[in-house]
Amino acid sequence: MKDSLPPAEGLVGCRRQNERMGNDQFMTAAVLRRHGGPDALEVRDDWPVPQAGPGQVLVRVSAAAMNNTDIWTREGAYGLPGLPEAKAGWRGPVDFPRVQGGDIAGTVSAVAADVAEAWTGRRVLVDPAFYADEREDADPVGLLGSEADGGFATYVAVEAARVHDMSTSPLSDEELASLPVAYGTAMGMLERARITGDETVLVTGASGGVGLALVQLAAARGARVVAMTSGSKAEALREAGAAATVSREATEFRRQLDAAAPDGLDAVADVAGGPWIERLMPALRDGARWVIAGAVAGPVVPLDLRRLYLHNLSLIGSSMHTRAHFAQLAELARTGALRPSIAARYHLNDIHAAQDEFRRGAHVGKIVITP
Ligand SMILES: NC(=O)c1ccc[n+]([C@@H]2O[C@H](COP(=O)([O-])OP(=O)(O)OC[C@H]3O[C@@H](n4cnc5c(N)ncnc54)[C@H](OP(=O)(O)O)[C@@H]3O)[C@@H](O)[C@H]2O)c1
């Protein structure tokens, strides 16, 4: 994207990809063959290096973080409208074989003939979203790693319009790779729900990728964050900026919540859904917003609509981010105003072990894959 890249001196002639890459034709990639268990995902070292097509750049991946969506897409766990049990990706059918991984940081190693040569050699963060149209606030309608090949590979070819220059960022490539999906989604939730300072916000799934990003970003805006978590993760969440924590396993959960938010909640930033909607809704103040981006605790819920309309509550669905949200995030990354925490690192060859650890859910922060 335009960002801080100096103006290009016009478009350059054809950049010969193989010159830049030492004639590599094959690379290592984690390839999803079909929806299914871990065996549906194969690590291959004979996968063709993609070519940068018109308007694209080739990025040599230095880090790619994991997200819940990688596992749900592998399993086909998203269902279809009217068919909740159908195997599908988040936007419907997935084209196999597919290289997953929407969180990509790396270096541009080649550019197409119609892309400014100044990008070559630059450290970049990749916006993984496909958008409905050209507007800055257009909705996302696709994701790298789901609707096109992503970053669980040595190289990925992406549109030049989606790379953000990170030459001056103090963040490591692993920290940068932790941002797009989790922090992008969190940014989208906070913006769509207009969460500002001076508000009390409950974050569910607070130790997870999106949840931890919500805690950090909401606290950075001055909001008072109450983090809902489990096990022994509370201290890590307070360090990340939560003013208070409540345990979702506590028998006296409601008493904990009332102590943490005696005046009620102005907003809930939710990735859990399931029974939490019924349990938490009575703690909302009149006029409060409930923004939801995930359903780890269950996708289909009973809802007493009277509580919604009698208290002027807003229920807001939130999918990923817009270009404008991502640009805000990229600026925070460039200035170092945001520092994601890395829970674990795995080599691409060990992606199955990385998914196992992700699934166990004992980690706080992002699990990063390096090719
Ligand atoms: N809409 C979007 O654009 C978008 C984008 C990214 C992700 N998502 C969705 O958001 C959700 C979270 O994604 P993620 O990558 O952050 O996942 P994650 O890293 O696995 O985090 C989920 C967290 O939820 C908590 N949790 C697990 N089971 C729970 C339960 N039964 N009740 C309440 N909390 C529970 C756990 O945290 P504690 O132990 O701390 O409670 C866990 O760490 C997923 O549903 C994912 O598909 C949506």
The ligand as an ORCA input file, in Angstrom:
! r2SCAN-3c Opt
* xyz 0 1
  N     -15.092    -12.773     13.071
  C     -13.811    -12.777     12.729
  O     -13.383    -12.047     11.821
  C     -12.882    -13.662     13.458
  C     -11.508    -13.511     13.315
  C     -10.663    -14.294     14.107
  C     -11.233    -15.218     14.984
  N     -12.564    -15.354     15.031
  C     -13.215    -16.289     15.931
  O     -13.019    -15.810     17.252
  C     -12.925    -16.912     18.142
  C     -11.623    -16.811     18.923
  O     -10.530    -16.918     18.035
  P      -9.044    -16.941     18.590
  O      -8.148    -17.098     17.420
  O      -8.844    -15.816     19.550
  O      -9.100    -18.324     19.401
  P      -8.228    -18.816     20.615
  O      -6.864    -18.221     20.552
  O      -8.383    -20.289     20.672
  O      -8.949    -18.173     21.882
  C     -10.212    -18.566     22.306
  C     -10.280    -18.388     23.827
  O     -11.617    -18.587     24.212
  C     -11.661    -19.047     25.552
  N     -12.598    -20.162     25.600
  C     -12.430    -21.428     25.154
  N     -13.529    -22.154     25.395
  C     -14.418    -21.324     26.013
  C     -15.726    -21.493     26.525
  N     -16.375    -22.665     26.477
  N     -16.334    -20.428     27.087
  C     -15.715    -19.222     27.161
  N     -14.467    -19.015     26.704
  C     -13.831    -20.056     26.130
  C     -10.240    -19.428     25.927
  O      -9.713    -18.362     26.707
  P      -9.750    -18.359     28.315
  O      -9.181    -19.666     28.743
  O      -8.918    -17.171     28.649
  O     -11.174    -18.182     28.692
  C      -9.499    -19.419     24.615
  O      -8.139    -19.024     24.767
  C     -13.064    -18.160     17.270
  O     -14.424    -18.521     17.254
  C     -12.643    -17.676     15.905
  O     -13.181    -18.471     14.882
  C     -13.391    -14.598     14.302
*
